[in-house]
Amino acid sequence: MKKLDVLIALMVPILWGMGLVIAKPAVDQFPPILLMAMRFGLTALLLVWFVPVPKAVLRPLFLVALIGSTLQYGLTFNGLRLLDAGTTALIVQAEVPFLSLIAAVWLGERLGLRKVFGMVVAFSGIYLIAGEPRIEGKFVGIGLVLAGGFMWAVGQAMMRRLGELGGITAIAWIAALAAPQLLAASLILETDHLAYIQGADWKVWATVAYLGVVMTAIGYGCWYHVLGRYEVNKVAPFILLTPVTSVLGGALFLGEGITLYILAGGALVIGGVGIIVIERRNRKGDAIAAPPAQPAPPVPNPND
């Protein structure tokens, strides 16, 4: 890879990984679903003017947005309210083994012993993280984040069945469809919207701007830049740095502790995901494993 492309690839896990760190203070004082509605609304306003309307797949895309974005983000960010940003970033990596399982069952993709082993390693790491003393008793938060990861995986499987749509087009229109869905969900499930909006400080609006512009528009622009120039196997390892960025960012900016449980469990999670997404190669340099699951969401998500 060219040096400039390496730097661009490194920007992806940094921008995505810091998303949960920046969002954590905001969701502690602002309704998470409403926050996501504003985030996707901003993303849509930035991008829909530059891509065609996917009329042929607009109806199934609505369902993808509902499951893979509206439900996923509603669950994940409510889970973030109950957990540390770094812990959330590690647990949400369960979306990758979930996707491999769903792809095998629903899409008929080959699973193989390698991916099964990766799943066992990743889920073992999540189990170890759940034993962290400060996480004990927060099973609702863990369950919400895991459920969010599962919804993401279902959404990605649905997306694969639609065929090639184009990365930026998918991001733009899923954001455009998810924003009103999230707003409707917020109106049903959350209260005092005007009071929260009027009382929101600069941190909330900065979070919306970061999630909508930096993390989504710029982050995915960088991702599709390198993905369009290099094979997935070369750029997938960069995505494994996303939860590392979240854990370090949580420690540096939010004062979250990094314990032995987090270190050991995080290493297992990242290692398991790496086993799943990185192809094994033979001596000639040819990939001999099945194509990896998408290491990061082709629709807005980090990671998480």
C-alpha positions as CSV (number, residue, x, y, z in Angstrom):
1,M,0.0,0.0,0.0
2,K,1.1,3.6,-0.7
3,K,2.1,5.6,2.4
4,L,-0.7,8.0,1.8
5,D,-3.2,5.2,1.6
6,V,-1.8,3.6,4.8
7,L,-2.4,7.0,6.6
8,I,-6.0,7.2,5.1
9,A,-6.6,3.6,6.2
10,L,-5.4,4.4,9.7
11,M,-7.8,7.3,9.9
12,V,-10.7,4.9,9.6
13,P,-10.4,3.1,13.0
14,I,-9.4,6.4,14.6
15,L,-12.5,8.2,13.4
16,W,-14.8,5.3,14.0
17,G,-13.3,4.3,17.3
18,M,-13.6,7.8,18.8
19,G,-17.3,7.8,17.9
20,L,-18.4,5.9,21.0
21,V,-16.0,7.9,23.2
22,I,-17.4,11.2,22.0
23,A,-21.0,9.9,22.1
24,K,-20.8,8.6,25.7
25,P,-21.1,11.9,27.5
26,A,-23.9,12.9,25.1
27,V,-26.1,9.8,25.6
28,D,-25.7,10.3,29.4
29,Q,-27.6,13.5,29.2
30,F,-29.6,13.3,25.9
31,P,-32.1,10.7,24.6
32,P,-30.0,8.2,22.6
33,I,-32.6,7.5,19.9
34,L,-33.2,11.2,19.3
35,L,-29.5,11.7,19.1
36,M,-29.2,9.1,16.4
37,A,-32.2,10.6,14.5
38,M,-30.3,13.9,14.3
39,R,-27.1,12.2,13.4
40,F,-28.6,10.3,10.4
41,G,-30.6,13.3,9.4
42,L,-27.4,15.3,9.2
43,T,-25.6,12.6,7.2
44,A,-28.6,12.4,4.8
45,L,-28.6,16.1,4.2
46,L,-24.9,16.0,3.4
47,L,-25.0,13.1,1.0
48,V,-28.3,12.4,-0.8
49,W,-27.8,15.3,-3.2
50,F,-24.7,13.6,-4.7
51,V,-26.0,10.1,-5.3
52,P,-28.9,8.7,-7.4
53,V,-32.2,7.5,-5.9
54,P,-32.1,3.7,-5.8
55,K,-35.7,3.3,-6.9
56,A,-35.4,-0.4,-7.7
57,V,-34.5,-1.3,-4.2
58,L,-36.0,1.5,-2.1
59,R,-38.6,-0.7,-0.4
60,P,-36.1,-3.5,0.7
61,L,-33.7,-0.7,1.6
62,F,-36.3,0.7,4.0
63,L,-36.3,-2.7,5.8
64,V,-32.5,-2.7,5.9
65,A,-32.5,0.7,7.5
66,L,-35.2,-0.3,10.0
67,I,-33.3,-3.4,11.1
68,G,-29.7,-2.6,10.5
69,S,-29.8,1.0,11.6
70,T,-32.9,2.1,13.5
71,L,-33.1,-1.0,15.7
72,Q,-29.4,-1.5,15.8
73,Y,-28.5,2.0,16.9
74,G,-31.5,2.3,19.3
75,L,-30.3,-0.8,21.1
76,T,-26.5,-0.2,21.0
77,F,-26.6,3.4,22.1
78,N,-29.1,2.7,24.9
79,G,-26.6,0.0,25.9
80,L,-23.8,2.6,25.8
81,R,-25.7,4.6,28.4
82,L,-25.2,1.7,30.8
83,L,-21.6,0.7,29.9
84,D,-18.2,2.3,29.4
85,A,-17.4,3.4,25.8
86,G,-14.4,1.0,25.6
87,T,-16.4,-1.9,26.9
88,T,-19.2,-1.2,24.5
89,A,-16.7,-1.0,21.6
90,L,-15.4,-4.5,22.4
91,I,-18.7,-6.1,23.0
92,V,-20.2,-4.7,19.8
93,Q,-17.5,-6.6,17.8
94,A,-19.8,-9.6,18.3
95,E,-21.5,-8.3,15.1
96,V,-18.8,-10.0,13.0
97,P,-19.3,-13.6,14.3
98,F,-23.1,-12.9,14.2
99,L,-22.8,-12.0,10.5
100,S,-20.8,-15.1,9.7
101,L,-23.5,-17.3,11.4
102,I,-26.4,-15.6,9.7
103,A,-24.6,-15.7,6.3
104,A,-24.1,-19.4,6.7
105,V,-27.6,-20.2,7.8
106,W,-29.5,-17.7,5.6
107,L,-27.3,-17.0,2.6
108,G,-25.7,-20.5,2.4
109,E,-22.1,-19.1,2.7
110,R,-19.4,-21.6,3.8
111,L,-18.6,-21.3,7.5
112,G,-15.6,-23.5,7.9
113,L,-13.6,-24.5,11.1
114,R,-11.5,-21.4,10.9
115,K,-14.5,-19.1,11.3
116,V,-16.1,-21.3,14.0
117,F,-12.9,-21.1,16.0
118,G,-12.8,-17.3,15.6
119,M,-16.4,-17.1,16.9
120,V,-15.6,-19.2,19.9
121,V,-12.5,-17.0,20.7
122,A,-14.5,-13.8,20.2
123,F,-17.5,-14.9,22.4
124,S,-15.0,-16.2,25.0
125,G,-13.6,-12.7,25.2
126,I,-17.0,-11.1,25.6
127,Y,-17.8,-13.6,28.4
128,L,-14.5,-12.6,30.1
129,I,-15.3,-8.9,29.8
130,A,-18.7,-9.6,31.3
131,G,-16.9,-10.9,34.4
132,E,-15.2,-7.5,35.0
133,P,-16.2,-6.4,38.5
134,R,-17.5,-3.0,37.3
135,I,-19.5,-4.6,34.6
136,E,-21.2,-7.2,36.9
137,G,-24.9,-6.5,37.2
138,K,-25.0,-4.6,34.0
139,F,-26.4,-7.5,31.9
140,V,-29.1,-5.3,30.5
141,G,-26.5,-3.0,28.9
142,I,-24.5,-6.0,27.6
143,G,-27.7,-7.6,26.2
144,L,-28.6,-4.3,24.5
145,V,-25.2,-4.0,22.8
146,L,-25.2,-7.7,21.8
147,A,-28.8,-7.3,20.4
148,G,-27.7,-4.3,18.5
149,G,-24.8,-6.2,17.0
150,F,-27.2,-9.0,16.0
151,M,-29.5,-6.5,14.3
152,W,-26.5,-5.1,12.4
153,A,-25.6,-8.6,11.2
154,V,-29.2,-9.2,10.0
155,G,-29.2,-5.9,8.2
156,Q,-25.9,-6.7,6.5
157,A,-27.2,-10.1,5.3
158,M,-30.3,-8.3,3.9
159,M,-28.0,-5.8,2.2
160,R,-26.0,-8.6,0.6
161,R,-29.2,-10.0,-1.0
162,L,-29.8,-6.6,-2.7
163,G,-26.6,-6.9,-4.7
164,E,-24.2,-4.1,-5.5
165,L,-25.6,-0.7,-4.6
166,G,-22.5,1.4,-4.1
167,G,-21.1,2.4,-0.8
168,I,-21.9,6.1,-0.6
169,T,-25.3,5.6,-2.2
170,A,-26.1,3.0,0.5
171,I,-24.9,5.2,3.3
172,A,-26.8,8.2,2.0
173,W,-30.1,6.6,1.5
174,I,-30.0,4.3,4.5
175,A,-29.4,7.5,6.5
176,A,-32.3,9.2,4.8
177,L,-34.6,6.3,5.6
178,A,-33.3,5.7,9.1
179,A,-33.6,9.3,10.3
180,P,-37.4,9.5,10.2
181,Q,-37.7,6.0,11.5
182,L,-35.5,6.9,14.5
183,L,-37.4,10.1,15.0
184,A,-40.7,8.2,15.1
185,A,-39.2,5.6,17.5
186,S,-38.0,8.5,19.7
187,L,-41.4,10.1,19.8
188,I,-42.9,6.8,20.9
189,L,-40.2,5.7,23.4
190,E,-38.6,8.9,24.7
191,T,-40.1,12.0,26.3
192,D,-39.5,15.7,26.8
193,H,-37.9,16.2,23.3
194,L,-38.2,20.0,23.2
195,A,-36.8,20.3,26.7
196,Y,-33.8,18.2,25.8
197,I,-33.2,20.0,22.6
198,Q,-33.5,23.5,24.2
199,G,-31.3,22.5,27.1
200,A,-28.7,20.7,25.0
201,D,-25.2,22.1,25.5
202,W,-22.4,22.4,22.8
203,K,-21.2,18.8,23.6
204,V,-24.5,17.4,22.3
205,W,-24.4,19.3,19.1
206,A,-20.7,18.6,18.6
207,T,-21.5,14.9,19.0
208,V,-24.2,15.1,16.3
209,A,-21.7,16.9,14.0
210,Y,-18.9,14.4,14.7
211,L,-21.2,11.3,14.2
212,G,-23.0,12.7,11.2
213,V,-20.1,14.4,9.4
214,V,-16.7,13.1,10.6
215,M,-17.5,9.5,11.6
216,T,-20.0,8.7,8.8
217,A,-19.3,11.0,5.8
218,I,-15.5,11.4,6.2
219,G,-14.9,8.0,7.9
220,Y,-16.7,6.0,5.2
221,G,-15.2,8.2,2.5
222,C,-11.7,7.1,3.7
223,W,-12.9,3.5,4.0
224,Y,-14.2,3.2,0.5
225,H,-11.1,5.0,-0.8
226,V,-8.8,2.3,0.4
227,L,-11.4,-0.5,-0.2
228,G,-11.6,0.5,-3.8
229,R,-7.9,0.3,-4.3
230,Y,-6.9,-2.8,-2.4
231,E,-8.3,-6.2,-1.7
232,V,-10.3,-6.6,1.5
233,N,-7.6,-8.8,3.1
234,K,-5.1,-5.9,3.1
235,V,-7.4,-3.3,4.6
236,A,-9.4,-5.5,7.0
237,P,-6.6,-5.5,9.7
238,F,-6.9,-1.8,10.0
239,I,-10.5,-2.1,11.2
240,L,-9.3,-4.3,14.1
241,L,-7.8,-1.1,15.6
242,T,-11.3,0.4,16.0
243,P,-12.0,-1.0,19.4
244,V,-8.4,-0.4,20.5
245,T,-9.0,3.3,19.7
246,S,-12.2,3.3,21.7
247,V,-10.6,1.6,24.7
248,L,-7.6,4.0,24.7
249,G,-9.9,7.0,24.0
250,G,-12.2,6.0,26.9
251,A,-9.2,5.8,29.2
252,L,-7.6,9.1,28.1
253,F,-10.7,11.3,27.8
254,L,-13.3,9.7,30.0
255,G,-11.2,8.3,32.8
256,E,-12.3,4.7,32.1
257,G,-10.1,2.1,33.7
258,I,-8.3,-0.6,31.7
259,T,-8.2,-3.7,33.8
260,L,-6.9,-7.2,33.2
261,Y,-10.4,-8.4,32.4
262,I,-10.7,-5.7,29.7
263,L,-7.2,-6.4,28.3
264,A,-7.5,-10.1,28.2
265,G,-11.2,-10.1,27.0
266,G,-10.4,-7.4,24.4
267,A,-7.5,-9.4,23.1
268,L,-9.7,-12.4,22.6
269,V,-12.5,-10.5,21.0
270,I,-10.1,-8.7,18.5
271,G,-8.2,-11.9,17.9
272,G,-11.4,-13.9,17.2
273,V,-12.7,-11.2,14.8
274,G,-9.3,-11.1,13.1
275,I,-9.5,-14.9,12.6
276,I,-12.9,-14.5,11.0
277,V,-12.2,-11.5,8.7
278,I,-8.6,-12.0,7.6
279,E,-8.1,-14.6,4.9
280,R,-5.4,-17.3,5.3
281,R,-3.0,-17.5,2.3
282,N,-1.0,-20.3,0.8
283,R,2.7,-20.1,-0.1
284,K,1.9,-18.6,-3.5
285,G,0.1,-15.8,-1.8
286,D,-3.3,-16.8,-3.0
287,A,-6.3,-16.5,-0.6
288,I,-7.5,-20.0,0.4
289,A,-10.1,-19.1,2.9
290,A,-13.7,-18.1,2.2
291,P,-14.3,-14.4,1.6
292,P,-14.3,-12.7,5.0
293,A,-17.4,-11.1,6.5
294,Q,-17.4,-7.3,6.2
295,P,-15.0,-6.2,9.0
296,A,-16.9,-3.0,9.3
297,P,-20.4,-1.9,8.4
298,P,-21.0,-0.9,4.7
299,V,-23.8,1.1,6.2
300,P,-23.4,3.6,9.0
301,N,-22.3,2.1,12.2
302,P,-17.9,0.4,15.4
303,N,-18.1,0.5,16.1
304,D,-19.1,0.1,16.7
